[in-house]
Amino acid sequence: MVRFIRGLALAALLCVWFIVPDSSQGAQAPSPTSLDADRWLEIDLYWFKQQEIAASARQFWDRFDPLYRGVRGYRGVILNIGWTVGPLMEWSGDLDQRISLPTGSGQSKWVDEKGPLAGTTEERKKKSEARFAGALVAKRRGYDPWTYRDVKSLCAELKTEADRRGISGLRVGMLNYAWRDAYGEEAAWVHRHPEAFTKIEQIEPGNFSVGRYFDPAARLHADATALGGLPHGIREGMPVHEAYAAQWGNMSRALGLDAIMLRDSFGMPVPYQRAGPWGSLAPTPECIQQATDAVAALVRETKQANPEALVMMYSNAASAISDWRSNGMDLETIARQGYLDIWVDQTWAGAWNEVGIREGSFWNAPTKGWTYQLAYMLMHAAILADTKVRHYPLVETFDAWEAGT
């Protein structure tokens, strides 16, 4: 099984995944079993210390080395650099440029977790409130003043340290999601080019609203600001997918990035339910075709901008049928064009249905239970079966900002 591990809550993941033997007592780590699999871990940039990049990279590998041992497929780390497209679209080509990052981080207070909560729904709610009432760790929240050169150094240190430990060929990538904000703060680039985002926030009342989202079909206004991938700036009417791809190609080469993960609302705007921006059903087949063509262009041009880097996409944790009928994205068409490398299915939501803390449509919903999630993943497996796209499930039950363990 290939595995994509979101690594936002490091302490929680360590407890779940492995126990490192105490070498001072003479214990030896068991020899890892060789796996014909891929393994990725996603982690927020704020976990690393900008003033201690090499030491942070060593600490990362001290903790996560066992997860990669014996894995013979892709081994990689995806950095969350402030969530939004802003850091990519603002790239000027100057490595010493300060990266626009949120002032917050969404980092949850660390708490004393002694296992899963028990009891009725009401009892678990009360226990959860008590568990998260006080913090064990209340320091160092938010991002350091990172520059693009710092990220380049971090990528290099992660690879160098991995190679030193016998984990060769490590890939380091970054993610973007299509939302305008991160941790409650709108990215600066959103205000500079609001036309890059959809004009209508929500058509159908009751949907899970992400507001206006990054639209690969949109056209940009002229902007003479020199950018890394667009040294003459943005011309009037340039398609968003063209500008994004140009910026990615230039920045990925400059920083040594090996993958781009197109995460939430890229391709499928409405997450976590069987619905899309138009409601339960897209208005016309032509509308679906136009939306699919725009996403296909984004994937194709992003891959062509740096053919050596992987292009990854993320599902919306709902229905494989609603991908097309509701969100207007024909995954099979995009996969068969040959430019998408990896498709990641959100399969972790089922765990939250067992918690019984959040009522309503977000987690405690049948469409995000284990059975439904399995059917969703199997349908995508069928869609991708005759393509070169690697199909991953997520393996995790923790989020750094959500109380519910």
N, C-alpha and C positions, 0 to 999 in steps of 0.2 A: 504494500500500500504506500502510495506517495503521500507525504504529509506536509502541510503548510501550517506553521505554528505561530500564532500571534503572540509576541513577547512583550506586551505592555506591562504586565504585572509580574515582574521578575521573581520576586520572592514566592509568589503563588505557584508559578511554573516550576520552580525548583522543588517545591514540596511535592508536586504532582509527578514530575518526570523521573527524578533519580535521587539517590543518596550517594554522595561522594565519600568513599571510605577514608577513615582517619589514618593517614600515612604514618603518623607518629607512633601508632600502635603496631606497625608492621603489616597492616592489611594491604592487599594488592587488588587493584581494580580488575574485574573479570575481563577476559578477552571478549571484545565485541563480536557479535555475529554479523557477517557480511550481508548486506541488504542491497538488492537490486532496486533501489528506490531513490527518490529525490527528497531532500529535506531543507526547508526554509524556515527562518524565524524572522518575525517582524518586530521591530523595536523602535521606540520613539527616540529621536535625537537627544531629548532632554536628559535621558539616562546617562549619557556620556558627559565627561567634564571637558569643556573646551580648553582649559588651561593644563589638562593632564591627559592628552589624547592617547599617547602611547600606554600609559598606565591604565586608562579606561579600557583600551583594547585588550590588554593582558587580563584584566579583571573579567571582561566579558568571556574570554576563552577559559579562564579558570572555572567559570560557572557552567558554561555550555559545551565545552569540549565533548562530553560523553554523548550528547545528542547527535553529533556528526560522525562519531567513530563507526567505522565499518560500512558507512553509506557510500555506495559506488556511483550513484547518479549525481544530479545537480545538488550542490551544497551551497546555500546562500543565505544572505542576511538582507532584509529590506528595511531601509531607514525611513521613518516617518519624519520628514523635514517640514513640520508645521502644517501638515494635512493638505492645504489648498494648492491650486496651480500657481499661486503668486510667486513663490521662490523660483520656479522654473521660468515663468513668463517675464520676470524682472531681471533675469540673468543678463548682465551687460558684457560679459567676456573678461571682466576684471576680477581676478581671483581674490583680491583684497576687499571686494565689495561686501558690505554687511548684508546678511540675509534677513529679509523681513519675516519675523516670527511672532507668534502671539505672545503677549506678556504673561498669560497664564499657561497652564499645561493640562488642565483637567485631571491632574494627578490626585488620586484618592488618598485619604489618610490611611496609613498603614495600621492595621488592627491586629489584635490577638485572635487568630482563627484556630479553633480547636475542633474542626470537623464540620460536617453539614448540620444545618439547623433541623430540628425535629418538631413534631407537633402539628397542630392544625394550622391553617393559613393565618389566622389571626395571631396565634402564638408565635409563628415564625416571623411575622411582621414586627411584633414587639421585640423579639430576640435580635432581629436585624438592627432595629433602631438602637438598642442597647450596645450591640457590638460595634457600631460605627459612631457612637457618641463621643469617644475619646480617641486620640491618636497616640500611637507608640512613637511615631516619627513625624515631626512637624517642621522639618527644616528643608531647605533647598527645593523650592517649588518653582517651576518655570524654566525657561531657556537661558542659557548663557549667550553672550554676544557673538554668535558664530559668524564666520565669514565663509565664502566658498572655498578658500584655500584650506580652512580648517576641515571642512568636509572632505576635501581631497586627501588631506593627511590622514583623516580617520579611515577612509576607504583603504588607503595604502597600508596603514598599521594593522587593520583587521586581516587583510590578506597576508601580510608578512608574518604575523603571529600565527595565523592558521597554518601557513606553510612550514613554519618552524616546528609545529606540533604534528606534522605529517598529514595535515588536511590540505591537500593541494587543490588548486583550481577553484578556490572560493570565489563566488560571485557576490558583489555588493550592489544592491539596487536602491531605488527610492519609490515611494508611492505618491500618488495624487488622488484626491477625490474631487468630485465635481461641484461640491457645495461652495458657497461664497465665504463661509465663516469657519473658524476653528476655535474651539473652546469659548464660543460666544463672541468672538471678535472677527469682523469682516477684514479680509486681506486688503492691503493697500491697492493692489492691482485691480480689485473689483471696482473701486471708485474711479480708477484711471480709465478702465475700459468696461463700463457696465453693459455695453452692447454685446459683449462676449457671452452673456448669460441670457437665458430665456426671458421673454418679456412678460409672461404670465406666471404668477407664482403657483396658483392652484385653480384648476378648472372644476374639479369635482369635489364638493364638500365632503369631509370625512376621510379623505385619503391621508396617509402618512405624508405630511408636507415637508419637503426639503427646501421650500421657497424656490427662488430662481436658481437654476443650475447651469453649469458650463455647457455650452451648446456647440458641438463641433460643426454644425451647419450655419452658425451665425457669421456675419461679416463685420470686420473690424473697421473702425474709423482710422484715418491717417494719423500717424504718430512718428515724428521725425527722430525720436530718441533712438540712438544707436544701441542695438542689442547684440548679444553674443552670436546668435544664429541669424540675425537680421541686421547687419552692420549699417544698412541704409534706412533702418526703421521699418515701420509698418505702412504699407501703401493703403490707400482708401479702398475698401471693399475686399481686403484680403480675407480669405476664409479662415476661420478659427483653427481648423485642423491643419492648415498649411503653416500658420505661425507657430502653433504648438510643436509640430514635428521639427521645424527648423531650430527652435530653441532647445528641444531635447537632444537632437543630434549633436549640436555644438557643445552643450553643457555636459552631456554624458561623457564625451571624449575628453573634455578638459578636466573633469573631476575623477575619471576612472570608474564611472558607474556602468554596471553590466546588465541592468534590468530596469524596466519601468512597470510598476503595478498600477493599472488604471482601476481605481477602487470605486467606492460607493457612488452610484448615480452616473457613472460613465457607461453609456449605452442603455442602461435601464434606470430611468430617473427616480422611480418611486420604489423604495426598499421595503421589505418586511411585510408585504401583503400582495394579494392577487389583484392588483390594480395598477394603473399607470397615470400619467398626467392628464389624460382625457377621461378618467374614470375606469370602469371595468372593461371597456372595450375601446380600442382606437377607432376614430370615426370612419376611416376608409382604408382600403388596401394601399392606395396611393400614399397615404400619410405614413403607413408602416414602411413602405419602400423608401420614401425620402429619408426617414429617420435612420433606417438601416444603412442606406448609402453614405450618410454622413459619418456614422460610426465606423463603417468599413474604410472610408477614406482616412479617418484618424489613425486607425490601426495600421493600415498599409503605409502611409507616409511616415509614421513614427518608426516603423520597422526599417523602411528604406533610408531614413535619416542616419541610422546607425545599425547596419545589418548584423553586427557582432553582438549587439545587446538584445536581450529577450524582451518581448512584449507580453504582458500578463494582464488578464482582466478578472473581475470579481463579480459574482452573482449577487442577486438581491434577496436571497433567502425566502423566496416565495414559490412561485409555480413556474415550471419550465414551459407550460402552455402560455402563461401570462407574459413571458418574455416577449413573445411575438404579438399576441392578441391585445395586450394591455400597454406594454412599454414600447412597442413598436420596434423591437430588435430581433432580427432573424439570425440567431447565433450560428446556425448551420451554414448559411450563406457566407458569413464572415469567416468561419473556420475553414471553409473549403477554398477561400481565396489564397490561403497559404502564408499569411503574414502573422497570424496570432500564434504564439508559442505555448502559452499556458492559460488554462481556464481554472479558476478557483471557486469551488462551491462553498458557500457558507453552510456548514453543517453543525455549527456549535449552538444554535439557538435552542435545540431540544433540551439542553441542560437547564435552561432558564425556566422552562415550563414546569420543572420539578421543584423549583424554589418556592413558588406560591407567594411571592412578595409583591410583584407588580401585577395589578389587575388590568384588564382591558386588552387593547389590541396590540400592545408592543411585544410583550414576551408571552404572557399566559394565554396563548391562542392555539387552537388545534392545528392551524396551518404552519406552526413552527415546532410541532412535536416531533418525536423521533421517527415515527412511521411516515409522516408526511415528508420529512427531510430526506429519508431514504428513497422514497419514490421520486422526489425532485432530482436527487443525484443520479439515480438510475436512468431517468429520462435524458438527462444531459449526457450521460455516458453513451446512450444510443445515438444521440445527435452527433457526438464527436467521434464515434467509433471508426469511421473511415477517413479520418483526417490525421494530420501530424500533431494536433494539439494535445498536450499533456493535460490530464484532468486530475485535479487535486481536491480532496476534501480537507476542511480545516480540522485540526485536532486541538481543542482547548475548551475550557469552560470559564475562563476568567477575563474580566476587563478591569483596567486600572481605574476607571471612573464610575463604575456601576456597583452599587451595593447589592449583594444577593447571594454570596457564597454560603 
